[in-house]
């Protein structure tokens, strides 16, 4: 048996049969194989995403970029080594792969925080004077200074020194990046279809970047993107550009020069860039030669105030799996914003409380949190009764609460300024079901099936109200027994002669009722809430198993969030992590905004609750977030309707 060996990068002892180092993630090569190029990085935070990029580059030849217009950044300048100089003669062109390390080191991540929320973009260093080029839409709507993360993972403060919205280009000056050893040069040559290029980008809310081979397909393209008209775009294909890559460089693989600035992408491997030759290069050069008085604090606050973000969710009991996922999402948000929180003077800790999904436990935790002055905000809970108990328990103290996914209509009380909710209230799901049944399916009478619980009765009453509004007659109600007998249920349903069924009850009983009716030959539409989003339907692909619909407050977890969650936390999300992430993030974003004006100061709770309530247009992973100033409801929350079709769900 072969004994243990050591990682050639970090020196950690590893098994001789291991493919990767357990500590830093370095691929372990057989003796004599070349040592893989590695970027300087902090292993604990970045290796998992780096491994993901390596796998993509190795097996698929197209990587993960960051792109679209939803995220962006800002920057500064000062005269230095000319930005338009030719390529470094000591560096080989990127086409042979040896220069990729240099290009990676010159690409940075940009984080912008302004009135429209936070955004993430990409930029690239063009000279030894600390100048960074990015897209103008990255810094659009910014407030104050921007954050730049270099290839080492170090955070810097930058200032915008020039931008042109029409040409979608901006320049940022970062004094702490002067004399940076690796820079990219701007090309004066024109592009042609077929030219080989590299596109650069960053995973969402991550400083990691990757070069992905692509090919120019069109030049001089005129197109409107997000309301902005472009008269001279470069279209390239082969690199899937995603959120966060806007402002990144498009590098010619043969010359190693920057030929474009990535400006937009799509879900397919098609993306667009602004060519740098001509007027764009002249603008950048002029901005870089202008003297500038830097007005941003270059260093983060030295004194950090300890504060606590609390989650109150079920960590045990029947909802423990989902409650734990909510809390993990909050942890991920804290990790992503840790550098910015430190910059404005806060050392934030996450403390998890287990309410087991019960109102009693939630109330006990609320009493404990209400008078702990280090706690700045709470995320919770999972069930509506526990969330209501938590909200009431925090009322007197004014401690801000963001409810991630409890939909009870009476949760948001008039005058409660401390409570905000991400998802649409449950009553909107019933209203959507009634409207769809009447308007899209042409249903003229509906029969309701209930499970006998108080929640089922409440939902049935809400559906009846919605049905009355859309002139949909309710034929009657059937309360299901704990054990369903198919023929008896089918006979009872047929007696009412309905056009459709609305189900209000728990998930397992809903599946049993649907299965019994289908097996008895009843194919009339069945409509319900998220309880009909039951995995049991996935294995049911028999004839007639269509027309089973359910409403939901999300269209599903974004694949990019799934990758980010697994890369940072080392475990899969159960689907609720996005809501925990977004709930925590709006609290932490508000704390950062407060800290920018009052570094390290613990905010007054009433003032801080108003700051959280003022969140508008925040692009979250689960939903866009715009809290109603009066109620705290998310005015941007959506309701979606799905159909089970042969064991899979389809958005209607």
C-alpha positions in Angstrom: 0.0 0.0 0.0 1.3 3.4 -0.9 1.7 5.8 2.0 0.5 9.4 2.2 2.1 12.2 0.2 2.1 16.0 0.5 0.4 18.6 -1.6 2.9 20.3 -3.9 1.2 23.7 -3.3 0.3 24.0 0.4 2.3 21.0 1.8 -0.7 19.4 3.5 -0.4 15.6 3.9 -2.8 13.8 1.6 -3.6 10.3 0.6 -1.6 8.9 -2.3 -4.8 8.0 -4.1 -6.4 11.4 -3.7 -7.2 13.4 -6.9 -7.3 16.8 -5.1 -5.8 18.3 -1.9 -8.3 18.3 0.9 -7.1 21.6 2.2 -6.4 23.8 -0.9 -8.0 21.9 -3.7 -4.9 21.7 -5.9 -5.2 18.9 -8.5 -2.6 16.2 -7.6 -0.6 15.1 -10.7 1.4 11.9 -11.1 5.1 12.3 -10.5 6.8 14.1 -13.4 3.6 15.9 -14.6 3.8 19.6 -14.7 2.6 21.5 -11.6 -0.7 23.2 -12.4 -0.7 27.0 -12.7 -2.4 28.5 -9.7 -3.6 32.0 -8.8 -2.7 33.4 -5.5 -5.9 33.1 -3.5 -7.3 32.3 -0.1 -8.1 28.6 -0.3 -10.9 28.5 2.2 -13.1 30.9 0.2 -12.1 30.4 -3.4 -10.9 26.9 -4.1 -14.2 25.2 -4.6 -15.3 27.7 -7.3 -11.8 27.5 -8.9 -12.1 23.7 -9.1 -15.4 24.1 -10.8 -13.9 26.4 -13.4 -11.0 23.9 -13.9 -13.4 21.1 -14.6 -15.4 23.2 -17.1 -12.2 24.3 -18.9 -10.9 20.8 -19.0 -14.0 18.9 -20.2 -16.3 21.4 -21.9 -14.0 24.1 -23.3 -16.5 26.7 -22.3 -16.6 28.2 -18.8 -18.6 30.2 -16.4 -18.5 33.9 -16.9 -20.4 36.7 -15.3 -22.3 39.0 -17.6 -25.7 40.4 -17.8 -26.6 43.9 -17.0 -28.1 43.3 -13.6 -24.8 43.7 -11.7 -22.0 46.2 -12.1 -19.2 48.3 -10.5 -17.4 51.7 -10.3 -13.8 53.1 -10.4 -10.9 55.8 -10.4 -7.6 56.9 -12.1 -4.3 59.0 -12.4 -1.7 59.4 -15.1 0.8 56.6 -15.3 2.3 54.1 -17.8 0.4 54.7 -21.0 -2.6 52.4 -21.2 -2.4 52.0 -25.0 1.2 50.6 -25.2 1.8 47.4 -27.1 2.0 43.9 -25.6 4.8 43.0 -23.2 7.4 41.4 -25.4 8.5 39.1 -22.5 5.0 37.5 -22.3 3.9 34.9 -24.8 0.6 35.3 -26.5 -2.4 33.7 -24.8 -3.0 31.3 -27.6 -0.4 28.9 -26.2 -2.0 29.0 -22.8 1.2 30.3 -21.0 0.0 33.8 -20.6 -3.4 33.0 -19.0 -1.9 33.5 -15.5 -1.0 37.1 -16.3 -4.4 37.9 -17.7 -6.1 36.4 -14.6 -4.0 38.6 -12.3 -5.1 41.7 -14.2 -8.8 41.0 -13.9 -10.7 42.3 -10.8 -14.2 42.0 -9.4 -16.2 45.2 -8.8 -18.9 45.7 -6.2 -21.2 48.7 -6.3 -23.7 49.7 -3.7 -26.2 52.4 -4.4 -29.8 53.5 -4.4 -30.7 50.6 -6.6 -29.1 48.0 -4.3 -25.9 46.2 -4.8 -24.4 45.0 -8.1 -21.3 43.0 -9.1 -19.3 43.5 -12.2 -15.8 42.9 -13.6 -13.0 45.2 -14.6 -9.4 44.9 -15.8 -6.2 46.8 -14.9 -4.7 48.7 -17.8 -1.6 50.3 -16.4 0.7 50.6 -13.4 -1.1 53.8 -12.3 -4.1 51.9 -10.7 -6.5 52.5 -13.6 -9.3 49.9 -14.2 -11.6 49.8 -17.2 -15.2 48.5 -16.8 -18.6 49.1 -18.4 -20.5 52.3 -17.6 -23.7 50.4 -16.7 -21.8 48.6 -14.0 -21.4 51.9 -12.0 -24.7 53.3 -13.0 -26.7 54.6 -10.0 -23.7 54.3 -7.7 -23.3 56.1 -4.4 -20.0 57.0 -3.0 -17.0 54.8 -3.6 -16.8 51.3 -5.1 -15.1 48.2 -3.9 -12.5 46.4 -6.0 -11.3 42.8 -5.2 -8.0 41.9 -6.8 -6.7 38.5 -7.8 -5.3 37.9 -4.3 -8.7 38.4 -2.8 -7.7 41.8 -1.3 -10.3 44.5 -1.0 -9.6 48.0 -2.3 -11.5 51.3 -2.5 -11.8 52.9 -5.9 -13.3 56.1 -7.4 -14.8 56.6 -10.8 -12.8 59.1 -12.8 -14.6 58.9 -16.2 -17.6 57.3 -17.8 -19.5 57.5 -21.0 -23.0 56.1 -20.9 -23.4 56.2 -24.7 -20.3 54.1 -25.3 -20.8 52.1 -22.1 -17.3 52.5 -20.8 -15.9 53.8 -17.5 -12.6 54.2 -15.8 -11.8 53.7 -12.1 -8.8 54.8 -10.1 -7.5 52.6 -7.3 -4.4 54.1 -5.7 -3.6 50.9 -3.8 -3.3 49.0 -7.1 -0.6 51.3 -8.5 2.5 49.3 -9.7 0.4 46.2 -10.0 2.7 43.7 -11.8 0.3 42.4 -14.4 -1.7 44.7 -16.7 -3.7 44.3 -19.9 -3.1 46.5 -22.9 -5.8 47.9 -25.3 -5.6 47.0 -28.9 -5.7 49.5 -31.7 -6.6 46.9 -34.3 -10.0 46.0 -35.6 -11.8 42.7 -35.2 -13.2 40.4 -37.9 -15.5 37.4 -37.9 -13.7 34.3 -37.0 -11.1 36.0 -34.7 -10.2 33.8 -31.7 -10.8 35.5 -28.3 -10.9 34.9 -24.6 -13.8 36.2 -22.6 -13.4 36.9 -18.9 -15.9 37.0 -16.1 -16.6 36.2 -12.5 -19.2 34.0 -10.8 -22.0 35.9 -9.2 -20.8 37.6 -5.9 -17.4 35.9 -6.1 -14.0 37.4 -7.0 -13.0 34.3 -9.0 -12.4 34.8 -12.8 -11.9 32.4 -15.7 -10.7 32.7 -19.3 -13.0 31.0 -21.7 -12.2 30.5 -25.4 -14.7 32.0 -27.8 -14.9 33.2 -31.4 -16.0 36.5 -33.0 -19.1 35.9 -35.1 -20.2 39.4 -36.1 -18.8 43.0 -35.9 -20.5 46.4 -36.3 -23.8 45.0 -34.9 -26.6 47.4 -34.0 -28.8 46.3 -31.2 -30.9 47.5 -28.3 -30.0 46.0 -24.9 -31.9 46.8 -21.7 -33.2 50.0 -23.2 -29.8 51.2 -24.4 -29.0 51.4 -28.2 -25.6 50.1 -29.3 -24.4 51.0 -32.8 -21.1 49.0 -32.9 -21.2 45.7 -31.0 -19.0 42.7 -31.3 -20.9 39.4 -31.1 -18.9 36.4 -29.9 -19.9 32.8 -29.2 -18.6 29.8 -27.3 -18.6 31.4 -23.8 -21.7 31.5 -21.7 -21.7 35.0 -20.2 -23.6 35.2 -16.9 -24.2 37.8 -14.2 -21.1 39.6 -13.0 -19.0 39.6 -16.2 -20.0 43.0 -17.5 -16.9 45.1 -17.8 -14.6 42.2 -18.3 -12.0 42.1 -21.1 -12.4 40.4 -24.4 -8.8 39.4 -25.2 -7.4 38.4 -28.6 -5.9 34.9 -28.2 -3.1 35.6 -30.7 -2.0 39.1 -29.7 -2.9 39.0 -26.0 -4.4 42.5 -26.3 -7.8 43.6 -25.1 -10.1 44.0 -28.2 -13.4 44.6 -26.4 -15.3 45.2 -23.1 -17.9 42.6 -22.3 -21.3 44.3 -22.0 -24.1 41.7 -22.1 -24.9 38.0 -22.5 -27.7 35.6 -22.8 -28.7 32.2 -21.5 -27.1 30.6 -24.6 -23.4 30.9 -25.5 -23.9 34.2 -27.2 -22.5 37.5 -25.8 -21.6 41.0 -26.8 -18.7 43.4 -26.3 -17.9 47.0 -27.0 -14.8 47.2 -29.3 -12.0 49.3 -27.7 -10.3 50.5 -30.9 -10.9 54.1 -31.9 -13.0 56.4 -29.8 -13.2 54.2 -26.7 -9.4 53.9 -26.4 -9.1 57.7 -26.9 -11.6 58.3 -24.1 -9.8 55.9 -21.7 -6.5 57.5 -22.4 -7.8 61.0 -21.9 -9.4 60.1 -18.5 -6.2 58.3 -17.4 -4.1 61.4 -18.0 -6.3 63.7 -16.0 -5.1 64.5 -12.4 -7.4 63.4 -9.7 -7.9 64.1 -6.0 -8.8 60.7 -4.5 -11.7 61.0 -2.1 -12.3 57.5 -0.9 -11.0 56.0 2.3 -8.4 53.5 1.0 -8.4 51.3 4.1 -11.3 49.6 6.0 -12.2 50.8 9.4 -9.7 49.6 12.0 -12.1 49.4 14.9 -14.9 46.9 14.4 -18.0 46.8 16.5 -19.3 43.3 17.2 -22.9 42.8 16.2 -25.2 39.8 15.7 -27.5 38.7 12.9 -29.9 36.0 14.2 -31.9 33.4 12.4 -34.9 31.8 14.1 -36.0 28.8 12.1 -36.8 25.1 12.7 -33.4 23.3 13.0 -35.1 20.1 14.2 -38.5 18.5 14.0 -40.6 18.0 10.8 -39.4 21.2 9.2 -35.8 21.0 10.3 -34.3 20.3 6.9 -35.9 23.3 5.3 -35.3 25.6 8.3 -31.6 24.6 8.3 -31.4 25.5 4.7 -32.9 28.9 5.4 -30.2 29.5 8.1 -27.5 28.3 5.8 -28.6 30.8 3.1 -28.2 33.6 5.7 -24.7 32.3 6.5 -23.8 32.5 2.9 -25.0 36.1 2.6 -22.9 37.0 5.6 -19.8 35.4 4.0 -20.4 37.2 0.8 -20.7 40.6 2.5 -18.1 40.1 5.2 -15.4 42.3 3.5 -17.8 45.2 3.1 -19.1 44.9 6.7 -15.5 45.0 8.0 -14.8 48.0 5.8 -17.6 50.0 7.5 -16.6 48.9 11.0 -18.7 45.8 11.8 -17.7 42.3 12.9 -21.0 40.4 12.3 -21.7 37.0 13.8 -24.5 34.7 12.8 -26.4 33.0 15.7 -29.0 30.3 14.9 -32.0 29.6 17.1 -34.2 26.5 16.7 -37.9 27.2 17.1 -38.8 23.7 15.9 -41.5 25.3 13.8 -43.7 26.1 16.8 -45.1 29.5 17.9 -44.1 28.9 21.6 -40.4 28.3 20.9 -40.4 31.3 18.5 -41.9 33.6 21.2 -39.3 32.4 23.7 -36.4 33.3 21.3 -38.1 36.6 20.5 -38.0 37.6 24.2 -34.3 36.7 24.4 -33.4 38.6 21.2 -35.5 41.7 21.8 -33.3 43.1 24.6 -29.9 42.0 23.3 -28.5 45.2 22.0 -25.9 43.5 19.9 -28.5 41.9 17.7 -29.2 44.2 14.7 -31.7 42.0 12.8 -33.6 38.7 12.6 -34.4 36.3 9.8 -37.3 33.9 10.4 -39.3 31.8 10.6 -40.4 29.0 8.3 -44.0 28.4 9.3 -46.6 31.2 9.4 -47.6 30.6 13.1 -44.0 30.7 14.2 -43.3 33.8 12.1 -46.3 35.6 13.6 -45.3 34.8 17.1 -41.7 36.0 16.4 -43.0 39.2 14.9 -45.3 39.9 17.8 -42.5 39.1 20.3 -40.1 41.7 18.7 -42.8 44.4 18.3 -42.0 46.3 21.6 -38.3 46.3 21.0 -38.5 47.4 17.3 -35.9 44.8 16.3 -36.2 44.4 12.5 -37.4 41.1 11.2 -37.4 39.8 7.6 -39.7 36.9 7.0 -38.4 34.7 4.2 -41.2 32.5 3.2 -44.2 32.5 5.5 -47.3 33.5 3.6 -50.1 34.0 6.1 -52.3 36.9 5.2 -52.6 38.3 8.7 -48.8 38.2 9.4 -48.2 41.8 8.3 -50.0 44.0 10.7 -50.7 47.7 10.0 -48.3 49.9 11.9 -45.7 47.2 12.4 -42.7 48.9 11.0 -40.2 46.3 12.0 -41.6 43.3 9.9 -41.0 42.8 6.2 -41.8 39.8 4.0 -40.1 38.5 0.8 -42.8 36.3 -0.7 -46.4 37.1 -1.8 -49.1 36.4 0.8 -50.8 33.0 0.6 -54.1 34.7 -0.5 -52.5 35.7 -3.8 -51.8 32.0 -4.5 -55.5 31.2 -4.1 -56.5 34.2 -6.2 -54.1 33.1 -9.0 -55.6 29.6 -8.9 -59.1 30.9 -9.2 -58.2 33.3 -12.0 -56.4 30.6 -14.0 -59.2 28.1 -13.6 -61.8 30.6 -14.8 -59.8 32.5 -17.4 -57.4 30.0 -18.9 -59.1 26.6 -18.3 -62.7 27.9 -18.8 -63.9 26.2 -15.6 -67.6 26.9 -14.8 -67.8 25.1 -11.5 -65.2 23.9 -9.0 -65.4 21.4 -6.1 -63.1 21.9 -3.1 -61.3 19.1 -1.3 -60.1 19.8 2.2 -58.1 17.8 4.8 -60.1 19.1 7.8 -57.3 21.3 9.3 -57.8 24.9 10.3 -55.2 26.0 7.7 -57.2 24.1 5.0 -60.4 25.8 6.1 -58.6 29.2 5.9 -57.3 28.5 2.4 -60.7 27.2 1.2 -62.3 30.4 2.4 -59.7 32.5 0.6 -60.3 30.6 -2.6 -64.1 31.0 -2.3 -63.6 34.7 -2.0 -61.3 34.8 -5.1 -63.7 32.5 -7.0 -66.6 34.9 -6.3 -64.6 37.8 -7.7 -63.9 36.0 -11.0 -67.5 34.6 -11.1 -66.4 31.0 -10.6 -69.2 29.0 -8.9 -68.1 26.7 -6.1 -70.1 23.4 -6.3 -69.4 22.3 -2.8 -66.8 20.9 -0.3 -65.6 17.4 0.5 -63.5 16.8 3.7 -61.1 14.0 3.0 -60.7 11.1 5.5 -57.2 10.2 6.7 -57.4 7.0 4.6 -58.7 7.6 1.0 -60.8 4.9 -0.7 -60.6 5.6 -4.4 -64.1 4.5 -5.6 -65.9 6.2 -2.8 -64.0 9.5 -3.4 -64.7 9.3 -7.2 -68.4 8.7 -6.6 -68.6 11.6 -4.2 -66.8 13.9 -6.7 -69.0 12.8 -9.6 -72.1 13.6 -7.6 -71.3 17.3 -7.7 -70.6 17.3 -11.5 -67.7 19.8 -11.2 -65.5 21.0 -14.1 -62.4 21.1 -11.8 -61.2 20.5 -8.2 -59.5 22.9 -5.9 -57.4 21.1 -3.3 -56.7 22.8 0.1 -54.7 20.5 2.4 -51.4 18.8 3.1 -49.1 17.5 0.5 -49.3 13.7 1.1 -53.1 13.6 1.2 -53.2 15.8 -1.9 -51.1 13.3 -3.8 -53.2 10.4 -2.6 -56.4 12.1 -3.7 -55.1 13.0 -7.1 -53.8 9.4 -7.6 -57.2 7.9 -6.5 -59.1 10.1 -8.9 -56.9 9.4 -11.9 -57.0 5.7 -11.2 -60.8 5.9 -11.2 -60.8 7.6 -14.6 -61.5 11.1 -13.4 -59.3 13.4 -15.5 -60.8 16.7 -14.6 -58.3 19.5 -13.7 -57.0 19.5 -10.1 -55.6 22.8 -8.9 -53.9 23.6 -5.6 -51.2 25.4 -3.8 -47.5 24.5 -3.3 -48.7 21.3 -1.5 -49.2 19.7 -4.9 -45.5 20.3 -5.6 -45.0 16.7 -4.4 -42.0 14.6 -5.6 -44.3 11.6 -5.8 -45.7 13.1 -9.1 -42.2 12.9 -10.6 -42.5 9.1 -10.8 -46.0 9.2 -12.2 -46.0 9.5 -16.0 -49.1 7.4 -16.8 -51.7 8.4 -19.4 -54.1 11.0 -18.1 -51.7 12.3 -15.5 -51.9 15.9 -16.7 -54.0 18.8 -15.8 -52.7 18.8 -12.2 -51.7 22.4 -11.4 -50.2 24.1 -8.4 -49.4 27.7 -7.6 -46.0 28.7 -6.0 -44.2 31.8 -4.9 -41.0 30.9 -6.8 -40.1 29.6 -10.2 -37.3 27.5 -8.8 -33.7 27.9 -7.5 -31.3 29.5 -9.9 -28.5 27.0 -11.1 -25.9 29.7 -10.4 -27.0 30.0 -6.8 -26.9 26.2 -6.4 -23.3 26.2 -7.6 -22.3 29.1 -5.4 -24.0 27.6 -2.3 -22.3 24.3 -2.8 -18.9 25.8 -3.5 -18.9 28.0 -0.4 -20.8 25.9 2.1 -19.8 22.5 0.8 -23.3 21.1 0.8 -26.4 21.3 -1.5 -29.3 23.7 -0.9 -32.7 22.2 -0.3 -34.4 25.1 -2.2 -35.0 27.5 0.6 -31.4 28.8 0.8 -32.2 31.5 -1.6 -34.9 33.0 0.7 -32.6 32.9 3.7 -29.9 34.5 1.7 -32.1 37.3 0.4 -33.7 38.0 3.8 -30.3 38.2 5.4 -28.8 40.2 2.6 -31.3 43.1 2.8 -30.6 43.4 6.5 -26.8 43.4 6.0 -27.0 45.7 3.0 -28.9 48.2 5.2 -26.2 47.9 7.8 -23.5 48.6 5.3 -25.4 51.7 4.1 -25.7 52.9 7.6 -22.1 52.1 8.4 -20.9 54.2 5.4 -22.3 57.2 7.1 -21.7 56.1 10.7 -18.7 53.7 10.7 -19.0 51.1 13.5 -22.0 52.6 15.2 -24.8 50.4 16.3 -27.9 51.9 14.7 -31.1 52.9 16.6 -33.6 50.1 16.0 -36.4 52.3 14.8 -34.0 54.1 12.4 -32.6 50.8 11.2 -36.0 49.3 10.7 -36.9 52.2 8.4 -33.6 51.7 6.5 -34.5 48.1 5.8 -38.0 49.0 4.9 -36.6 51.5 2.3 -35.2 48.6 0.2 -36.3 49.1 -3.4 -35.5 47.2 -6.5 -33.0 44.8 -4.9 -32.2 42.0 -7.3 -32.3 38.9 -5.1 -31.8 35.3 -5.9 -35.4 34.4 -5.0 -37.2 37.5 -6.1 -36.8 41.2 -6.7 -37.3 43.0 -3.4 -39.2 46.3 -3.0 -40.9 46.6 0.4 -44.1 48.5 0.6 -43.4 51.6 2.8 -46.6 51.1 4.8 -47.0 47.3 5.1 -43.6 45.8 4.5 -45.0 43.5 1.9 -42.7 42.9 -1.1 -44.4 44.7 -3.9 -42.2 42.9 -6.5 -43.1 39.4 -5.3 -44.5 37.1 -8.0 -46.9 34.2 -8.1 -46.2 31.3 -10.5 -48.5 28.5 -11.8 -47.1 25.1 -12.8 -48.6 22.0 -14.4 -47.4 18.4 -13.8 -46.8 16.9 -17.3 -45.7 13.2 -17.4 -43.7 13.5 -14.2 -42.2 16.9 -14.7 -43.4 20.5 -14.0 -44.0 23.1 -16.7 -44.4 26.8 -16.0 -47.7 28.0 -17.4 
